[in-house]
Amino acid sequence: MSDVVVIPVERGPEIDSRTAVVDVPADAIFARLVDPRRHRELDGSGSVRDGVSGPDRLRQGDRFTVGMRQFGIPYRITSTVTRLEDGREIEWRHPAGHTWRWELEPLDAGRTRVTETWDNTAGRVKLLYQVLGVARRNAAGIEATLRGLPSRVGGRP
């Protein structure tokens, strides 16, 4: 069981953002975020699979494809990196218009404040996502991801 405390930053039917302080250096987390082949190592929701294609190191504007599984259905999705600040922030946009954003704030003693956000305010399938309870499912996934970072990432970049 993790002792990571996850705090809601913003939540609603179109956005969910959570933050936590973890005993993992920001560079170790960022190294996984910019390498789409390692996204599965971060994921606490169980939805990210293998079958990744794209560059070894993401840059703004890059596209990458990841195998996923939601509601028991496997699929592949290609996202586009829309923001990237080295070592601090990365965001990618899903074809349906929503984004996933990670913000990292290095703290003392190798700790990091991590904020993960799912934002569907520009999404194109809002009603469908509301009916399916996607925001609620994503909130649970974000919490599991943040709580599990120390054991899944540790201090290894």
Secondary structure, DSSP 8 states (H G I E B T S, - for coil): ------EEEEESSSEEEEEEEESS-HHHHHHHHT-GGGHHHH-SSS-B-S--BS-SS--TT-EEEEEEEETTEEEEEEEEEEEEETTTEEEEE-TTS-EEEEEEEE-GGG-EEEEEEEE-TT-S-HHHHHHHTHHHHHHHHHHHHHHHHHHHTTT--
